[in-house]
Amino acid sequence: MSSVSLIDLRSDLLSQPTEAALEAMYAAARRPVAFGLREDPAQRELERRSATLLGKEDALLFPTCSMANEAALLLLGHPGEVLLTQEFAHVITSEAGGPAALAGLLPKAVAGGPVPEIEDWLALFEGGDELKPTTGVLVLENTHNRSGGTPLPSDYTRKIITHARKAGIRCHLDGARLFNAAVALESEPADLAQDFDTVAISLNKGLGAPIGAVLAGSGEVIKEALRVRQRLGGGIRPSGVVAAPAVALLDSWSDVAEDHRRASLLADALAALPGFNVNRPPSNIVLLTANADRSFRPVDACKLLQTQGVLALPFGARAIRFVTYRGLTDDQIHAAADAIREALREPTRGAAA
């Protein structure tokens, strides 16, 4: 593998922008700078089209999807309330304790993986006595990263949200990979987002913009989100060079179908690797999990893979994550699979010393 270029499968935030997106960014950099927080024409166009795509009244540009999520929690929740979400959701695992530190919310995960039974949600919607905090915010992550990109169907989320509304609970969708969910479910982004008060999408994962995210919701919510974003330090100025490439890419959201195909290609190539189980990827995330009887440390295995020309992400105590995205080729997927099989073929390779 020494003669093969490095193949980076750590995240789809590495998605490559199209030539049209790069040209749009360059053109935006040459235009006069707009001073106001929502004055730039490219930003206004991005927000307008994003709101339409997600079926909401308005939308606002953010630097990152994590910041968009945290802004939503500040807008929907009250300090001391419970934030209810799935096991291993991004707002719990990967946002540095933001729900508690910024919004004063108490995160609580519903057992049962990325798609818990409806009854398990309902049991936690029920109010307690005065000694217990009330549940104020529901967050669903779609697709669910830690489970290997599991999509949540709209009929499932609609049932949960219907009961949440009856309990007075506000609802946010962490849709960092919502376009992947829409393609996997053969749906439209608006269909998956319509029942939520707010929805955040990433612009630089499957879409391939260099940076950015969008928070969408009602006109009233987004008006207040502008103030919250500024409070969090997210008021990007100038914003044209951020928004323009995203505008150029927004209509190509369904192109992530190619990422899904390449994820399946990789999973098929690794399916027979002794000592491991590989998920059948519903979207663009492949999880390679070591069998229980195998001594295995993902951190050591990823270091070994790097020497073979492949970058991957340790994912918990037993798994490695591989993510496909725009810019990869089928030849790279085949080369990566060869390297992975070579590096991990022996029971002692990639194991603890």
C-alpha positions as YAML, in Angstrom:
chain: A
units: angstrom
residues:
- id: 1
  name: MET
  ca: [0.00, 0.00, 0.00]
- id: 2
  name: SER
  ca: [3.01, 2.31, 0.27]
- id: 3
  name: SER
  ca: [2.55, 3.40, -3.36]
- id: 4
  name: VAL
  ca: [-1.15, 4.22, -2.89]
- id: 5
  name: SER
  ca: [-2.21, 7.75, -1.95]
- id: 6
  name: LEU
  ca: [-3.72, 8.28, 1.47]
- id: 7
  name: ILE
  ca: [-7.45, 7.49, 1.50]
- id: 8
  name: ASP
  ca: [-9.27, 9.44, 4.21]
- id: 9
  name: LEU
  ca: [-12.52, 7.80, 5.36]
- id: 10
  name: ARG
  ca: [-12.86, 9.55, 8.71]
- id: 11
  name: SER
  ca: [-15.84, 11.80, 7.91]
- id: 12
  name: ASP
  ca: [-18.04, 13.23, 5.19]
- id: 13
  name: LEU
  ca: [-17.04, 16.71, 6.32]
- id: 14
  name: LEU
  ca: [-14.25, 16.01, 3.83]
- id: 15
  name: SER
  ca: [-16.77, 16.13, 0.95]
- id: 16
  name: GLN
  ca: [-15.36, 17.99, -2.04]
- id: 17
  name: PRO
  ca: [-17.19, 21.04, -3.40]
- id: 18
  name: THR
  ca: [-18.05, 21.04, -7.08]
- id: 19
  name: GLU
  ca: [-16.34, 23.36, -9.54]
- id: 20
  name: ALA
  ca: [-19.54, 25.41, -9.67]
- id: 21
  name: ALA
  ca: [-19.42, 25.84, -5.87]
- id: 22
  name: LEU
  ca: [-15.79, 26.96, -5.97]
- id: 23
  name: GLU
  ca: [-16.54, 29.43, -8.74]
- id: 24
  name: ALA
  ca: [-19.46, 30.81, -6.74]
- id: 25
  name: MET
  ca: [-17.23, 31.27, -3.69]
- id: 26
  name: TYR
  ca: [-14.61, 33.05, -5.77]
- id: 27
  name: ALA
  ca: [-17.22, 35.33, -7.30]
- id: 28
  name: ALA
  ca: [-18.62, 36.14, -3.84]
- id: 29
  name: ALA
  ca: [-15.14, 37.06, -2.61]
- id: 30
  name: ARG
  ca: [-14.89, 39.66, -5.39]
- id: 31
  name: ARG
  ca: [-18.20, 41.35, -4.55]
- id: 32
  name: PRO
  ca: [-18.51, 44.26, -2.11]
- id: 33
  name: VAL
  ca: [-18.86, 43.11, 1.49]
- id: 34
  name: ALA
  ca: [-22.34, 43.35, 3.01]
- id: 35
  name: PHE
  ca: [-22.23, 44.74, 6.54]
- id: 36
  name: GLY
  ca: [-25.53, 43.58, 8.06]
- id: 37
  name: LEU
  ca: [-26.01, 40.21, 9.72]
- id: 38
  name: ARG
  ca: [-28.51, 39.16, 7.02]
- id: 39
  name: GLU
  ca: [-27.67, 41.64, 4.29]
- id: 40
  name: ASP
  ca: [-25.51, 39.57, 1.93]
- id: 41
  name: PRO
  ca: [-27.52, 38.47, -1.14]
- id: 42
  name: ALA
  ca: [-25.96, 35.00, -1.24]
- id: 43
  name: GLN
  ca: [-26.80, 34.45, 2.42]
- id: 44
  name: ARG
  ca: [-30.36, 35.62, 1.88]
- id: 45
  name: GLU
  ca: [-30.72, 33.28, -1.09]
- id: 46
  name: LEU
  ca: [-29.29, 30.35, 0.89]
- id: 47
  name: GLU
  ca: [-31.63, 30.99, 3.80]
- id: 48
  name: ARG
  ca: [-34.67, 31.39, 1.56]
- id: 49
  name: ARG
  ca: [-33.98, 28.21, -0.40]
- id: 50
  name: SER
  ca: [-33.07, 26.22, 2.71]
- id: 51
  name: ALA
  ca: [-36.34, 27.21, 4.39]
- id: 52
  name: THR
  ca: [-38.27, 26.08, 1.31]
- id: 53
  name: LEU
  ca: [-36.34, 22.81, 1.08]
- id: 54
  name: LEU
  ca: [-37.08, 22.06, 4.74]
- id: 55
  name: GLY
  ca: [-40.70, 23.24, 4.67]
- id: 56
  name: LYS
  ca: [-40.18, 26.08, 7.16]
- id: 57
  name: GLU
  ca: [-40.94, 29.80, 7.15]
- id: 58
  name: ASP
  ca: [-37.37, 30.99, 7.56]
- id: 59
  name: ALA
  ca: [-33.79, 29.83, 8.05]
- id: 60
  name: LEU
  ca: [-30.53, 31.26, 9.33]
- id: 61
  name: LEU
  ca: [-26.91, 30.57, 8.41]
- id: 62
  name: PHE
  ca: [-24.64, 29.23, 11.17]
- id: 63
  name: PRO
  ca: [-20.91, 28.40, 11.20]
- id: 64
  name: THR
  ca: [-21.50, 24.79, 12.35]
- id: 65
  name: CYS
  ca: [-24.35, 22.36, 12.87]
- id: 66
  name: SER
  ca: [-23.35, 21.95, 16.52]
- id: 67
  name: MET
  ca: [-23.87, 25.68, 17.07]
- id: 68
  name: ALA
  ca: [-27.20, 25.50, 15.24]
- id: 69
  name: ASN
  ca: [-28.25, 22.64, 17.54]
- id: 70
  name: GLU
  ca: [-27.23, 24.55, 20.65]
- id: 71
  name: ALA
  ca: [-29.04, 27.66, 19.49]
- id: 72
  name: ALA
  ca: [-32.19, 25.60, 19.00]
- id: 73
  name: LEU
  ca: [-31.92, 24.25, 22.54]
- id: 74
  name: LEU
  ca: [-31.56, 27.79, 23.90]
- id: 75
  name: LEU
  ca: [-34.63, 28.83, 21.92]
- id: 76
  name: LEU
  ca: [-36.84, 25.86, 22.81]
- id: 77
  name: GLY
  ca: [-35.79, 24.89, 26.32]
- id: 78
  name: HIS
  ca: [-35.66, 26.35, 29.81]
- id: 79
  name: PRO
  ca: [-32.92, 25.77, 32.41]
- id: 80
  name: GLY
  ca: [-33.66, 22.79, 34.63]
- id: 81
  name: GLU
  ca: [-35.72, 20.93, 32.05]
- id: 82
  name: VAL
  ca: [-34.85, 17.51, 30.65]
- id: 83
  name: LEU
  ca: [-33.62, 17.13, 27.08]
- id: 84
  name: LEU
  ca: [-34.80, 13.77, 25.78]
- id: 85
  name: THR
  ca: [-32.97, 12.11, 22.90]
- id: 86
  name: GLN
  ca: [-31.69, 8.80, 21.52]
- id: 87
  name: GLU
  ca: [-28.82, 6.83, 22.94]
- id: 88
  name: PHE
  ca: [-25.46, 8.15, 21.73]
- id: 89
  name: ALA
  ca: [-27.01, 11.15, 20.01]
- id: 90
  name: HIS
  ca: [-24.60, 13.83, 18.83]
- id: 91
  name: VAL
  ca: [-25.96, 16.42, 21.28]
- id: 92
  name: ILE
  ca: [-24.85, 14.12, 24.11]
- id: 93
  name: THR
  ca: [-21.65, 12.57, 22.76]
- id: 94
  name: SER
  ca: [-20.05, 15.30, 20.67]
- id: 95
  name: GLU
  ca: [-21.08, 18.82, 21.68]
- id: 96
  name: ALA
  ca: [-18.88, 19.20, 24.77]
- id: 97
  name: GLY
  ca: [-21.76, 19.25, 27.25]
- id: 98
  name: GLY
  ca: [-23.37, 22.21, 25.48]
- id: 99
  name: PRO
  ca: [-27.00, 21.40, 26.39]
- id: 100
  name: ALA
  ca: [-26.13, 21.58, 30.09]
- id: 101
  name: ALA
  ca: [-23.50, 24.32, 29.98]
- id: 102
  name: LEU
  ca: [-25.32, 26.68, 27.63]
- id: 103
  name: ALA
  ca: [-29.04, 25.90, 27.91]
- id: 104
  name: GLY
  ca: [-29.13, 24.43, 31.43]
- id: 105
  name: LEU
  ca: [-30.83, 21.28, 30.14]
- id: 106
  name: LEU
  ca: [-30.43, 17.82, 31.65]
- id: 107
  name: PRO
  ca: [-29.74, 15.34, 28.83]
- id: 108
  name: LYS
  ca: [-31.44, 11.96, 29.09]
- id: 109
  name: ALA
  ca: [-31.19, 9.19, 26.52]
- id: 110
  name: VAL
  ca: [-34.01, 6.78, 25.71]
- id: 111
  name: ALA
  ca: [-32.75, 3.20, 25.70]
- id: 112
  name: GLY
  ca: [-33.24, 1.09, 22.62]
- id: 113
  name: GLY
  ca: [-30.70, 2.32, 20.09]
- id: 114
  name: PRO
  ca: [-31.37, 4.90, 17.38]
- id: 115
  name: VAL
  ca: [-35.03, 3.89, 16.95]
- id: 116
  name: PRO
  ca: [-36.49, 3.13, 20.40]
- id: 117
  name: GLU
  ca: [-39.98, 1.70, 20.70]
- id: 118
  name: ILE
  ca: [-42.74, 4.34, 20.81]
- id: 119
  name: GLU
  ca: [-43.78, 3.09, 24.24]
- id: 120
  name: ASP
  ca: [-40.30, 3.82, 25.61]
- id: 121
  name: TRP
  ca: [-40.63, 7.45, 24.57]
- id: 122
  name: LEU
  ca: [-44.13, 7.75, 26.00]
- id: 123
  name: ALA
  ca: [-43.05, 6.46, 29.39]
- id: 124
  name: LEU
  ca: [-40.63, 9.38, 29.66]
- id: 125
  name: PHE
  ca: [-43.12, 11.98, 28.42]
- id: 126
  name: GLU
  ca: [-45.31, 11.45, 31.46]
- id: 127
  name: GLY
  ca: [-45.00, 14.20, 34.02]
- id: 128
  name: GLY
  ca: [-43.71, 13.53, 37.49]
- id: 129
  name: ASP
  ca: [-44.22, 15.24, 40.81]
- id: 130
  name: GLU
  ca: [-42.77, 18.56, 41.93]
- id: 131
  name: LEU
  ca: [-39.50, 16.92, 42.97]
- id: 132
  name: LYS
  ca: [-38.63, 15.93, 39.41]
- id: 133
  name: PRO
  ca: [-37.65, 18.05, 36.40]
- id: 134
  name: THR
  ca: [-40.07, 18.21, 33.51]
- id: 135
  name: THR
  ca: [-39.14, 17.18, 29.98]
- id: 136
  name: GLY
  ca: [-38.93, 20.33, 27.91]
- id: 137
  name: VAL
  ca: [-37.17, 19.45, 24.66]
- id: 138
  name: LEU
  ca: [-37.06, 16.42, 22.40]
- id: 139
  name: VAL
  ca: [-34.11, 16.05, 20.00]
- id: 140
  name: LEU
  ca: [-33.98, 13.41, 17.27]
- id: 141
  name: GLU
  ca: [-30.87, 12.81, 15.19]
- id: 142
  name: ASN
  ca: [-31.51, 11.79, 11.58]
- id: 143
  name: THR
  ca: [-29.48, 9.99, 10.36]
- id: 144
  name: HIS
  ca: [-28.12, 8.60, 13.62]
- id: 145
  name: ASN
  ca: [-24.35, 8.72, 13.40]
- id: 146
  name: ARG
  ca: [-23.31, 6.29, 16.13]
- id: 147
  name: SER
  ca: [-25.53, 3.50, 14.85]
- id: 148
  name: GLY
  ca: [-24.00, 3.61, 11.39]
- id: 149
  name: GLY
  ca: [-26.19, 6.24, 9.73]
- id: 150
  name: THR
  ca: [-29.63, 4.86, 10.60]
- id: 151
  name: PRO
  ca: [-32.46, 6.97, 9.08]
- id: 152
  name: LEU
  ca: [-35.68, 7.71, 10.97]
- id: 153
  name: PRO
  ca: [-38.87, 7.42, 8.85]
- id: 154
  name: SER
  ca: [-41.31, 10.31, 9.01]
- id: 155
  name: ASP
  ca: [-44.18, 8.13, 10.25]
- id: 156
  name: TYR
  ca: [-42.04, 7.10, 13.23]
- id: 157
  name: THR
  ca: [-40.99, 10.65, 14.14]
- id: 158
  name: ARG
  ca: [-44.54, 11.92, 13.61]
- id: 159
  name: LYS
  ca: [-45.92, 9.49, 16.18]
- id: 160
  name: ILE
  ca: [-43.32, 10.55, 18.74]
- id: 161
  name: ILE
  ca: [-43.84, 14.26, 18.11]
- id: 162
  name: THR
  ca: [-47.64, 13.94, 18.31]
- id: 163
  name: HIS
  ca: [-47.34, 12.59, 21.84]
- id: 164
  name: ALA
  ca: [-44.59, 15.08, 22.72]
- id: 165
  name: ARG
  ca: [-46.85, 17.97, 21.74]
- id: 166
  name: LYS
  ca: [-49.58, 16.70, 24.05]
- id: 167
  name: ALA
  ca: [-47.04, 16.80, 26.88]
- id: 168
  name: GLY
  ca: [-46.00, 20.36, 26.01]
- id: 169
  name: ILE
  ca: [-42.56, 19.31, 24.73]
- id: 170
  name: ARG
  ca: [-40.79, 21.32, 22.00]
- id: 171
  name: CYS
  ca: [-39.06, 19.33, 19.23]
- id: 172
  name: HIS
  ca: [-35.76, 19.82, 17.40]
- id: 173
  name: LEU
  ca: [-34.30, 17.78, 14.55]
- id: 174
  name: ASP
  ca: [-30.54, 17.38, 14.40]
- id: 175
  name: GLY
  ca: [-30.44, 16.85, 10.65]
- id: 176
  name: ALA
  ca: [-26.71, 17.14, 10.10]
- id: 177
  name: ARG
  ca: [-27.14, 14.24, 7.66]
- id: 178
  name: LEU
  ca: [-30.80, 14.81, 6.80]
- id: 179
  name: PHE
  ca: [-30.08, 14.59, 3.08]
- id: 180
  name: ASN
  ca: [-28.70, 11.10, 3.61]
- id: 181
  name: ALA
  ca: [-31.87, 10.16, 5.46]
- id: 182
  name: ALA
  ca: [-34.05, 11.56, 2.67]
- id: 183
  name: VAL
  ca: [-32.19, 9.57, 0.01]
- id: 184
  name: ALA
  ca: [-32.18, 6.38, 2.10]
- id: 185
  name: LEU
  ca: [-35.93, 6.66, 2.71]
- id: 186
  name: GLU
  ca: [-36.75, 7.89, -0.82]
- id: 187
  name: SER
  ca: [-38.31, 10.95, 0.75]
- id: 188
  name: GLU
  ca: [-38.00, 14.73, 0.63]
- id: 189
  name: PRO
  ca: [-36.14, 16.69, 3.34]
- id: 190
  name: ALA
  ca: [-39.31, 18.67, 4.10]
- id: 191
  name: ASP
  ca: [-41.26, 15.47, 4.77]
- id: 192
  name: LEU
  ca: [-38.71, 14.46, 7.42]
- id: 193
  name: ALA
  ca: [-38.54, 17.95, 8.95]
- id: 194
  name: GLN
  ca: [-42.13, 19.18, 8.83]
- id: 195
  name: ASP
  ca: [-43.26, 18.14, 12.31]
- id: 196
  name: PHE
  ca: [-40.35, 19.73, 14.20]
- id: 197
  name: ASP
  ca: [-40.21, 23.23, 15.67]
- id: 198
  name: THR
  ca: [-36.64, 23.63, 14.43]
- id: 199
  name: VAL
  ca: [-34.28, 21.68, 12.21]
- id: 200
  name: ALA
  ca: [-30.52, 22.02, 11.73]
- id: 201
  name: ILE
  ca: [-28.71, 20.79, 8.63]
- id: 202
  name: SER
  ca: [-25.01, 20.64, 7.85]
- id: 203
  name: LEU
  ca: [-23.84, 22.27, 4.64]
- id: 204
  name: ASN
  ca: [-20.36, 20.74, 4.62]
- id: 205
  name: LYS
  ca: [-21.04, 17.04, 5.12]
- id: 206
  name: GLY
  ca: [-22.73, 15.30, 2.22]
- id: 207
  name: LEU
  ca: [-23.51, 18.60, 0.51]
- id: 208
  name: GLY
  ca: [-19.83, 19.52, 0.26]
- id: 209
  name: ALA
  ca: [-19.80, 23.24, 1.10]
- id: 210
  name: PRO
  ca: [-16.50, 24.33, 2.66]
- id: 211
  name: ILE
  ca: [-18.20, 25.35, 5.93]
- id: 212
  name: GLY
  ca: [-21.56, 26.13, 7.44]
- id: 213
  name: ALA
  ca: [-24.96, 24.97, 8.64]
- id: 214
  name: VAL
  ca: [-28.54, 26.23, 8.63]
- id: 215
  name: LEU
  ca: [-31.19, 26.39, 11.35]
- id: 216
  name: ALA
  ca: [-34.77, 26.54, 10.07]
- id: 217
  name: GLY
  ca: [-38.07, 27.16, 11.82]
- id: 218
  name: SER
  ca: [-40.89, 29.66, 12.10]
- id: 219
  name: GLY
  ca: [-40.28, 33.31, 11.32]
- id: 220
  name: GLU
  ca: [-40.60, 34.18, 14.99]
- id: 221
  name: VAL
  ca: [-38.11, 31.54, 16.10]
- id: 222
  name: ILE
  ca: [-35.52, 32.51, 13.48]
- id: 223
  name: LYS
  ca: [-35.86, 36.19, 14.37]
- id: 224
  name: GLU
  ca: [-34.82, 35.32, 17.93]
- id: 225
  name: ALA
  ca: [-32.20, 32.86, 16.63]
- id: 226
  name: LEU
  ca: [-30.36, 35.81, 15.10]
- id: 227
  name: ARG
  ca: [-29.86, 37.25, 18.59]
- id: 228
  name: VAL
  ca: [-28.87, 33.85, 20.04]
- id: 229
  name: ARG
  ca: [-26.40, 33.23, 17.22]
- id: 230
  name: GLN
  ca: [-24.73, 36.57, 17.93]
- id: 231
  name: ARG
  ca: [-24.58, 35.71, 21.62]
- id: 232
  name: LEU
  ca: [-22.75, 32.48, 20.75]
- id: 233
  name: GLY
  ca: [-20.31, 34.31, 18.48]
- id: 234
  name: GLY
  ca: [-21.72, 32.88, 15.25]
- id: 235
  name: GLY
  ca: [-22.50, 36.07, 13.34]
- id: 236
  name: ILE
  ca: [-20.34, 35.51, 10.26]
- id: 237
  name: ARG
  ca: [-19.30, 38.66, 8.41]
- id: 238
  name: PRO
  ca: [-18.60, 38.74, 5.54]
- id: 239
  name: SER
  ca: [-20.92, 35.82, 4.86]
- id: 240
  name: GLY
  ca: [-20.97, 35.70, 1.07]
- id: 241
  name: VAL
  ca: [-17.97, 33.41, 0.67]
- id: 242
  name: VAL
  ca: [-19.63, 30.96, 3.10]
- id: 243
  name: ALA
  ca: [-23.13, 31.11, 1.67]
- id: 244
  name: ALA
  ca: [-22.39, 31.27, -2.08]
- id: 245
  name: PRO
  ca: [-20.91, 27.76, -2.49]
- id: 246
  name: ALA
  ca: [-23.74, 26.29, -0.41]
- id: 247
  name: VAL
  ca: [-26.30, 27.93, -2.70]
- id: 248
  name: ALA
  ca: [-24.55, 26.35, -5.68]
- id: 249
  name: LEU
  ca: [-24.71, 22.93, -4.02]
- id: 250
  name: LEU
  ca: [-28.16, 22.99, -2.46]
- id: 251
  name: ASP
  ca: [-29.99, 21.52, -5.46]
- id: 252
  name: SER
  ca: [-27.55, 18.59, -5.59]
- id: 253
  name: TRP
  ca: [-28.44, 17.19, -2.17]
- id: 254
  name: SER
  ca: [-29.64, 13.90, -3.67]
- id: 255
  name: ASP
  ca: [-26.13, 13.26, -5.01]
- id: 256
  name: VAL
  ca: [-25.38, 11.63, -1.65]
- id: 257
  name: ALA
  ca: [-26.91, 8.51, -3.23]
- id: 258
  name: GLU
  ca: [-23.46, 7.93, -4.74]
- id: 259
  name: ASP
  ca: [-21.95, 8.04, -1.25]
- id: 260
  name: HIS
  ca: [-24.44, 5.39, -0.15]
- id: 261
  name: ARG
  ca: [-23.50, 3.20, -3.10]
- id: 262
  name: ARG
  ca: [-19.82, 3.45, -2.26]
- id: 263
  name: ALA
  ca: [-20.51, 2.67, 1.40]
- id: 264
  name: SER
  ca: [-22.28, -0.52, 0.31]
- id: 265
  name: LEU
  ca: [-19.33, -1.30, -1.97]
- id: 266
  name: LEU
  ca: [-16.95, -1.03, 0.98]
- id: 267
  name: ALA
  ca: [-19.19, -3.02, 3.30]
- id: 268
  name: ASP
  ca: [-19.51, -5.83, 0.75]
- id: 269
  name: ALA
  ca: [-15.74, -5.97, 0.38]
- id: 270
  name: LEU
  ca: [-15.27, -6.28, 4.15]
- id: 271
  name: ALA
  ca: [-18.18, -8.65, 4.85]
- id: 272
  name: ALA
  ca: [-16.02, -11.78, 4.93]
- id: 273
  name: LEU
  ca: [-13.20, -10.34, 7.07]
- id: 274
  name: PRO
  ca: [-12.58, -12.94, 9.80]
- id: 275
  name: GLY
  ca: [-13.21, -11.81, 13.36]
- id: 276
  name: PHE
  ca: [-15.40, -8.84, 12.44]
- id: 277
  name: ASN
  ca: [-18.98, -7.89, 11.75]
- id: 278
  name: VAL
  ca: [-19.83, -5.13, 9.29]
- id: 279
  name: ASN
  ca: [-23.15, -3.30, 9.16]
- id: 280
  name: ARG
  ca: [-25.21, -3.19, 6.00]
- id: 281
  name: PRO
  ca: [-24.97, 0.59, 5.65]
- id: 282
  name: PRO
  ca: [-28.37, 2.27, 5.19]
- id: 283
  name: SER
  ca: [-26.59, 5.48, 4.20]
- id: 284
  name: ASN
  ca: [-22.91, 6.45, 4.02]
- id: 285
  name: ILE
  ca: [-21.43, 5.12, 7.27]
- id: 286
  name: VAL
  ca: [-19.75, 1.72, 7.57]
- id: 287
  name: LEU
  ca: [-19.06, 0.27, 11.03]
- id: 288
  name: LEU
  ca: [-16.54, -2.56, 11.35]
- id: 289
  name: THR
  ca: [-17.01, -4.16, 14.76]
- id: 290
  name: ALA
  ca: [-14.68, -6.76, 16.28]
- id: 291
  name: ASN
  ca: [-16.22, -9.98, 17.55]
- id: 292
  name: ALA
  ca: [-16.39, -10.36, 21.32]
- id: 293
  name: ASP
  ca: [-13.80, -13.15, 21.35]
- id: 294
  name: ARG
  ca: [-11.17, -11.02, 19.61]
- id: 295
  name: SER
  ca: [-8.70, -8.84, 21.49]
- id: 296
  name: PHE
  ca: [-9.02, -5.51, 19.76]
- id: 297
  name: ARG
  ca: [-8.31, -1.84, 20.32]
- id: 298
  name: PRO
  ca: [-9.77, 0.50, 17.67]
- id: 299
  name: VAL
  ca: [-7.16, 3.20, 18.33]
- id: 300
  name: ASP
  ca: [-4.31, 0.78, 17.64]
- id: 301
  name: ALA
  ca: [-6.11, -0.63, 14.60]
- id: 302
  name: CYS
  ca: [-6.55, 2.86, 13.12]
- id: 303
  name: LYS
  ca: [-2.85, 3.58, 13.62]
- id: 304
  name: LEU
  ca: [-2.07, 0.36, 11.76]
- id: 305
  name: LEU
  ca: [-4.49, 1.27, 8.97]
- id: 306
  name: GLN
  ca: [-2.77, 4.62, 8.58]
- id: 307
  name: THR
  ca: [0.51, 2.86, 7.84]
- id: 308
  name: GLN
  ca: [-1.38, 1.06, 5.06]
- id: 309
  name: GLY
  ca: [-2.66, 4.33, 3.59]
- id: 310
  name: VAL
  ca: [-6.18, 4.46, 5.09]
- id: 311
  name: LEU
  ca: [-7.48, 6.93, 7.67]
- id: 312
  name: ALA
  ca: [-10.43, 5.77, 9.78]
- id: 313
  name: LEU
  ca: [-12.02, 6.76, 13.08]
- id: 314
  name: PRO
  ca: [-12.04, 4.70, 16.30]
- id: 315
  name: PHE
  ca: [-15.69, 4.36, 17.29]
- id: 316
  name: GLY
  ca: [-16.21, 3.14, 20.82]
- id: 317
  name: ALA
  ca: [-14.52, 0.17, 22.44]
- id: 318
  name: ARG
  ca: [-14.94, -2.34, 19.59]
- id: 319
  name: ALA
  ca: [-15.58, -0.56, 16.30]
- id: 320
  name: ILE
  ca: [-14.00, 1.49, 13.53]
- id: 321
  name: ARG
  ca: [-16.00, 3.96, 11.42]
- id: 322
  name: PHE
  ca: [-15.55, 4.55, 7.69]
- id: 323
  name: VAL
  ca: [-17.53, 7.31, 5.93]
- id: 324
  name: THR
  ca: [-17.94, 7.83, 2.19]
- id: 325
  name: TYR
  ca: [-18.42, 11.21, 0.55]
- id: 326
  name: ARG
  ca: [-18.12, 13.21, -2.69]
- id: 327
  name: GLY
  ca: [-14.58, 13.15, -4.02]
- id: 328
  name: LEU
  ca: [-13.90, 9.46, -3.42]
- id: 329
  name: THR
  ca: [-13.75, 7.04, -6.34]
- id: 330
  name: ASP
  ca: [-14.64, 3.37, -6.69]
- id: 331
  name: ASP
  ca: [-10.94, 2.62, -7.18]
- id: 332
  name: GLN
  ca: [-10.16, 4.25, -3.84]
- id: 333
  name: ILE
  ca: [-12.87, 2.21, -2.14]
- id: 334
  name: HIS
  ca: [-11.43, -1.01, -3.59]
- id: 335
  name: ALA
  ca: [-7.90, 0.03, -2.57]
- id: 336
  name: ALA
  ca: [-9.07, 0.91, 0.94]
- id: 337
  name: ALA
  ca: [-10.84, -2.45, 1.29]
- id: 338
  name: ASP
  ca: [-7.67, -4.27, 0.22]
- id: 339
  name: ALA
  ca: [-5.63, -2.34, 2.78]
- id: 340
  name: ILE
  ca: [-8.14, -2.95, 5.57]
- id: 341
  name: ARG
  ca: [-8.27, -6.69, 4.87]
- id: 342
  name: GLU
  ca: [-4.48, -6.84, 4.75]
- id: 343
  name: ALA
  ca: [-4.01, -4.90, 7.99]
- id: 344
  name: LEU
  ca: [-6.70, -6.70, 10.01]
- id: 345
  name: ARG
  ca: [-6.61, -10.21, 8.52]
- id: 346
  name: GLU
  ca: [-4.67, -11.82, 11.40]
- id: 347
  name: PRO
  ca: [-6.34, -12.09, 14.83]
- id: 348
  name: THR
  ca: [-3.33, -10.46, 16.46]
- id: 349
  name: ARG
  ca: [-3.08, -7.53, 14.04]
- id: 350
  name: GLY
  ca: [-4.59, -4.32, 15.42]
- id: 351
  name: ALA
  ca: [-4.94, -5.94, 18.86]
- id: 352
  name: ALA
  ca: [-3.66, -4.74, 22.20]
- id: 353
  name: ALA
  ca: [-0.07, -5.73, 23.00]
...
